[in-house]
């Protein structure tokens, strides 16, 4: 049953990634009629929400866009920062949506932030803890349980991330439509790109859950 679940998640992951790339490419080829670049969209959205202490900066790489609450920056990849496409506007507005969430005290963001230290620790030690737990399953099963609990924290983090990302896209779309950032004929393309991006987070959460079930099945099988 696990392998059927694993294969299903893998196939869905491939399909969603292909869908996301297709939607993003389509939106990237549609120019904004107002000529605004991604950085312009980001700065206007922040200003319209009364956020004055967050900077918009360019960062290297592709799809490296993010909001960093630690140093209060919206980091836009080169393909977004300087481009005047529908895709650039959608991504820039989405990342600013996270800044708005922090400014408004959005509860799921607070929960995700609280989980960050645990998830950071888990990413470093969980492979070793789980390996030791598998080797010592019959003598020290507690080690395996510690590894499973640590990995469960990352799974929880993945699911908490879902409403955070979906809400950021909702805020982005609502603001863009209200301010006529994207031409009405291209609004569906902007929604499609952000919706496709949200699907990738859904698959990531399901993949993490499938892996957690796998570790639980190992523990249960070896204990029995």
Residue pairs with C-beta under 8 A, 6 or more apart in sequence:
2 210
2 213
2 214
2 217
5 210
5 213
6 210
6 214
9 203
9 206
9 207
9 210
12 203
12 206
13 203
13 207
16 196
16 199
16 200
16 202
16 203
17 200
19 196
19 199
20 193
20 196
20 197
20 199
20 200
22 196
23 189
23 192
23 193
23 195
23 196
24 87
24 193
24 196
24 197
26 189
26 192
26 193
27 85
27 86
27 87
27 90
27 186
27 189
27 190
27 192
27 193
28 79
28 83
28 85
28 86
28 87
28 88
29 85
30 85
30 86
30 87
30 186
30 189
31 84
31 85
31 86
32 84
32 85
32 86
32 88
32 89
32 181
32 182
32 183
33 183
34 180
34 181
35 84
36 44
36 84
36 89
36 181
37 81
37 82
37 83
37 84
37 88
38 76
38 80
38 81
38 82
38 83
38 84
38 88
38 89
38 91
38 92
39 56
39 58
39 76
39 81
39 82
39 92
41 88
41 89
41 92
41 93
41 96
41 176
41 181
42 56
42 74
42 76
42 92
42 93
42 95
42 96
43 56
44 179
44 181
45 92
45 93
45 96
45 97
45 100
45 172
45 175
46 52
46 54
46 56
46 74
46 96
46 99
48 175
48 179
49 96
49 99
49 100
49 103
49 175
50 103
51 99
51 100
51 103
53 72
54 67
54 72
54 73
54 74
54 99
55 72
55 73
55 74
56 73
56 74
56 76
56 81
56 92
57 73
57 74
57 75
57 76
57 81
58 75
58 76
58 77
58 78
58 81
58 82
59 65
59 75
59 76
59 77
59 78
59 81
60 77
60 78
61 77
61 78
62 77
62 78
62 79
63 77
64 75
64 77
65 75
65 76
65 77
65 80
65 91
65 92
65 94
65 95
66 74
66 75
66 95
66 98
67 73
67 74
67 75
67 95
67 96
67 98
67 99
67 102
68 74
68 75
69 98
69 99
69 102
69 113
72 99
74 92
74 95
74 96
74 99
75 95
76 91
76 92
76 95
79 88
80 87
80 88
80 91
80 92
81 88
81 92
86 182
86 186
86 189
86 190
86 193
87 190
87 193
89 176
89 181
89 182
89 190
90 172
90 173
90 176
90 182
90 190
90 193
90 194
91 193
93 171
93 172
93 173
93 175
93 176
93 181
94 168
94 169
94 172
94 194
94 197
95 168
96 172
97 167
97 168
97 169
97 170
97 171
97 172
97 175
98 109
98 164
98 168
100 168
100 171
101 109
101 164
101 167
101 168
101 171
102 109
106 164
106 167
108 160
108 163
108 164
108 167
109 164
111 160
112 157
112 160
112 161
112 164
115 153
115 156
115 157
115 160
116 157
118 150
118 153
119 153
119 154
119 157
121 150
122 150
122 151
122 153
122 154
123 154
125 150
126 147
126 150
126 151
126 154
129 143
129 146
129 147
129 150
130 144
130 147
130 148
130 151
130 215
132 143
132 147
133 140
133 141
133 143
133 144
133 145
133 146
133 147
133 148
133 219
134 144
134 218
134 222
136 143
136 144
137 144
137 218
137 219
137 222
137 223
138 222
138 223
141 219
141 223
144 215
144 218
144 219
145 219
147 215
148 212
148 215
148 216
148 219
151 211
151 212
151 215
152 212
154 208
155 205
155 208
155 209
155 211
155 212
158 201
158 204
158 205
158 208
158 209
159 205
159 209
161 201
161 204
161 205
162 198
162 201
162 202
162 205
165 197
165 198
165 201
166 198
169 194
169 195
169 197
169 198
172 194
173 187
173 190
173 191
173 194
175 181
176 182
176 187
176 190
177 187
182 189
182 190
